[in-house]
Amino acid sequence: MIRPTLLVVFAAVCFTTAPARATLTIDVSYTGDPLFEPYFAAAATTWQNLLVGYQDGAIQAVSSGSSYIGGFVGDPLTTVYITAQVSPIDGPGMILGSAGPTEVALDAANYILATDGEMTFDSADAANLVSAGSFGNVVLHEMAHVLGFGTLWTNNNVASVGTGEFTGPNATAYWQSEFGQTGTPDVELDGGPGTANGHWNENLGGAGLVGITSVDGDLRNELMTGWLNSPTFISDMTIASFIDIGFTTIVAPVPEASGFLAMGMVFASVAAKRRRPAA
């Protein structure tokens, strides 16, 4: 399942000033079988440890349904609010689920940042993934989409639909140093809506090794490719890509990253991304 693209209109916030606090808290409100709840808490902890906070985070405007509506200009973005559920969709082996940001904020550095998001999983598939030992990685992957991986790339001017490349300088630096590649990171163009344009590129259906490797393994097994393969790892390139969309992280940024969103942007399109099992 892929949610329709949401056209976001930024709403005004009251004019005053307040210092930004560059931290990240992920608040997950979960409904469903308690069996699955710990996986969401674990994913939130992982991303909070990898994405230390925001480069700026001083809110200038928010979308109309944001949890920060009614606040003040300059208020710090401190928390991303995620509603998560595991419930029946269509049975095992079909639609796994969907996830993405539902509301966003514009900060003083002109980054578009998620303030709210949703995660939904089919309970039949979730049970099978728990048995296979991979549900934790699926939740981790989908939570990255809520935070902006793939879903807020175009809004932050680090990727364009159909180009097959990610142009953010930080991910590019690690693409070259970690994976020994030249140019910019390859973005998936296959797999249809929900997979194309929102993941690192690998072979169609996740079939076979890519041949692009780091000390952690082949890119096929990287968490943020479009198909789930094990053993899974999170690359420094993935972490660095969040620097390119407004976060601070545990990996070092390249000096003077550029390419920020133009000042005065009023509209942003927010799309959900879907994770698919390997063929």
N, C-alpha and C positions, 0 to 999 in steps of 0.2 A: 504494500500500500504506500502510495506517495501522496502527501497532502498537497492541495493546490497552492500555487505560489501566493503569498500574502503580500499585498501592496500596503506598505506602511507609510502613514503620514505622520510626521513628527508633530507632537503637540507642544504648546508653549509651557514652560515652567516659570514659576514666579522669579522675578529678578532680585537676586542678592548674591552674595559670594560666600563660599565656604571652602576650606582646604580639602583637596582630594586625598583619599587614603588608598594607597595603591596595594590593596590586598584582594584576594579572591576567596570567597566562601561559596560553596555550592550547596544549596538547600533543596533536598529532594523530598517531595511529598508523594509517598507511594501508596497505591491501592492494589489489592490483589492477594494472592496466596502468599503467606508469610515466608514460605520456602525461598522465594526469590528476592526478598527485600535486602538481605545482606550484600548481594551482588551490587546493588545500586549504591549502598553506603561505601563499599570498597572502591568502586569506580570514582566516586566523588573525592575520596581521600587521595587516591592516586593522582588525579588531575590537580587537586589543590597543592600537592607536593611538587608537581612538575611545572605548573604555571603559578609562579609565586604571587603574581598580582598584575596590576595594570601599569602601563607606562605613564598614563595620565589619569583617566577615569573620572575626570571632573565633568559631570553631566551638563550638557548645554541644551539638549532637547531629547524627548523620548517619544516612542510611538504611543498611540492612543490607549492601548490596553496594558501598558507597562505597569509593573508593580511600583515604579517610581513616579507615576503620574501624580501631579499635585505637589511635587517637591520644588526645590529651588535651584536656580542656575548656580553651578559650582558644587552642588552636593556630590559626594563621592559615590561611585558605583562600588558597592561592597559585596553584593550577593547576587548570584544567578539563581532564580527560582525555577525549579524543574518539577513538573507533575509527571509521574511515572506510573504505568499500570501494566500488569500482565493479565490478559483476558483472552477468551476465545475469539479467533478471527476466521480462519478457514481450514483448520486442521493441520496436521504435520506435513512438512515438505513443500508448502506453498509460500504464502506471504509470511515472512519472519516478523516484520514490524516496521516501524518508522520512527524517526526522531529528527528534531531540528528546533531552531529558535522560533518563538512565536512573537516576541516583542524585543525591541532594540533601543539603544540609546546612542546619541552622538556625543562624544566627549570633546574636550577643548583641543585635543591634538588631531581632531577630525577622523578618529576611528569610529566605525560602527560596531558596537558591542552588544552581545545578547544580554538581556535582562531577565527574560523568561523563556521557557521552552517546554517541550513535551517529548515523552518517550513512551512508545506503545509496543508491546510484544505479544505474539500469539502464544497462549499458554501451552498448547500442544508442542510447538517447536521449542519453547523455553525448557520444557521438561526434558526433551530429548537432548538439548544442548547441555543441560546440567549433568545428565548421565554421561555425556561424552567428555565432560570436563572443560567445555569451551564457552559456556554462557557468560562467565566473567569477562572474557575478552570481547564478546559481542556487546555487552553493556558498556564496556570501556570505549569501544569504537563509536557506538551511537552517542554517548555523552560528549565525545569530541565534536560531533556534528552540532549538537546543541550549543556548544561553546563557540562555534563558528568555523570549524574545519570543513571546507568545501561549501558550506552554506552561506558564508559571509565573505568569500574570496572576492567576488566581483564587486561587492559593495565597498571593499577596501582597496580596490585597484591592484590586486596581486594576481588575478587570473581573468581571462575572458572566455566565454563559452565558445567551444569549438577550436580553440587554438592548441590545446594539448600541452600547454606549458604553464608553470607557476613562476611568476617573475619576482616574487619577494626576495630581497637580497640575503636575508638570513637563512632561509631554507636553501637557497641556491648555494651559499657558502658551504653548507653541510652536505649537500648533494655532491659537491666536488671533493670535499675533504673526507667525508665518511664513506662515500660509495665510489670515489675515484672517477667521477664522471666530469664531463665538460658541459658548458651551457647551463640551462635551467632545468629544474625537475620536470619529469614527464607526468602529465595528468591523463587519467583514464578517459578515453573517448567512446568506449564500448559499454555494453551492458544496459543501455537505455536509461530513461529518466530515473533518478535516484542513485544511479551508479556512475554514469558518465559525468564528466566535468566536476566531480567532487571527491576524487580519490587519487592516490598515486597510481601510475600505470603498471599493469602486469598483463600476463597473457590472458586472453579471453576465457572467462569461466574459472580463472585461477589455475589453469592446467599447465603443469610443468614449470621448471625453474626459469626465471627471467634472465639469469646470468649477470645481474647487477648485484654485487654483494658488498657487505660490510663485515666487520668482525663478528657481528651478531647473526649473520646468515644472509640468505638470498632475499631480495626485495619482495618476492612472492609471499614471504611470511611476515612482512611488516604489517603492523596493526591497521594502518589506514589505507591499504589497498582495497579494491572493490569486492574481493572475495575472501572468505575466511579460510586460512590455511595454518597449520600448526607445524612446528612450534612458533608461537607468535612473539614478536618483540616490538618495542617502541623505539624508533630511531631518533637520533638527535635532530635529523632533518624535520621530522614531524613536530618535535618540540619547538624547534627554531621557527617553524612556519607560524606558530602562534605569536612570536615576536612581530612578524610582518603584519599581523592584524590587531596589534595593540596591547599585547600582554608582555609582562616580564616573566622570564623562565629560569630554569636551573642551568641552561646552556648559555654560553657567552654570545652576546649580539655582535654583529659586525659593526664597525664604526659608521655613524651617520646614515642609518637606513633612511631611504627616501621613498617617494611614491605615495604619499598620504592622499587620502580622499580630498577632493577640492572643497574648500570652505563654502558654506551656504547650501550644501546638499539638503534637499527636503524629502525626497522619496527614496525608499530602499526596498528591494525585493528580497524576501526571505523564503527560502525553499527548504523542505525537509529532504533528508537523504536516507536511502535504504541500504541495509547490509544484506548481502546475499551469501548463502553457503556455497562452498566450492562445488563445481560440477563434478 
